[in-house]
Amino acid sequence: MSLTVTFQLVSDNPLKISIGKTYGYFNLYSDRIEIYSYAGSDIQPQINETLDLPHNLKQGITYKAGFNKTISGVEFFLIGGDLSVKRYYNADEDFMQYVMPGKTFVAVNSGDVMINGAVISSTTNENPLIHIIGDSFIEGAALPQFGYNINERWCIKLAHEISEEKCMIDGRGGDKVGAEWFERLKTECGLLKSKYVFICMGTNNYYMLDQYSEYMTKAISFLHSNNQIPILVTVTPRIGMNYQSTAGIINEWVKNSGELYVDFHAALTEPDDPSQWRREYMLPDGIHPSPKGYDAMYECLVSSMPELFESSSTTESQN
């Protein structure tokens, strides 16, 4: 997604404009840009880099400032008059800068500024084929922590296969099924009316099973009313938790929901022991998939949901 803010200065008073998302943004001053990166859930973002401007911003000039985030990285920019300042962060090289969780915002903290417009856009089609909503398994933050490429995620492999324009990916580490999550789902799906919506959630609901079933039921009902097709996923066991009373309950709920689902649990665990990951498919943290695990998940997706790829091919032939 992208955010572009168009503005003019109407005085020389000290300026401070903040642009970005809750946990990843930049502060624009008259003479510099300070870029802040994600530091962890519920932790104040930390300054990552300061870019000095060639000269102070001037009155009467129309400036555009914002960010452009794609699957590969994020670019922050300031353009106007003779200024063109851009800073790109590759997702693999600086994941904490790239990830930018939270809500999009613009805030004029000080200075006299005329905001002419603030536009949110996306490289994804207005109505993409697939919308993927998930937690850290989709976000992929654990991969670079262990030296792996962020593009190892199954969702990225899918986007590359069907084209990035047809696939919207929204993963937020620590996210759980509940009231706040449901409101976000309604907002996003109301704007991006994809044909399919993957709900890749549940691994953070093991001690909130009633909440999971309540809001998953509401989410599924909403998607059907919005003429969208939900696709659910089974979830993996967690070390130190009893499988049958946590992930096992969610997996039975998914299988009995009557909805389409992908059995990622079966793809990642021992065939004769559903409570145990296959060792090579798990990162050392004991929670998230390794690159081999993500490969197994993608293979499971391809074999169980061929209609996704057929729909993509049909759309391309019609174009």
WOSULMO-V861719 format. One line per field, one symbol per residue. burial: b if it has 9 or more other ideal C-beta (glycine too) atoms within 8 Angstrom, else e. A space follows every 10 residues. Layout:
burial: ???
This chain:
burial: bbbbbbbbbe eeeebbbbbb bebbbbbbbb eebbbbbbbe eeeebebbee bebeeebeee bebbbbbebe eebbbbbbbb eebebebebb beebbbbbbb beeebbebee bebebeebee eeebeeebbb bbbbbbbbbb bbbbebebeb bbbbbbbbbb ebbbebbbbb bbbebbbbee bbeebbebbe ebbbebbbbb bbbbbbebbe bbbebbebbb ebbbebebeb bbbbbbbbee bebeebbbbb bebbbebebe bbbbbbbbbe eeebbebbee bbbeeebbbb bebbbbbbbb bbeebeebbe bbeebeeee
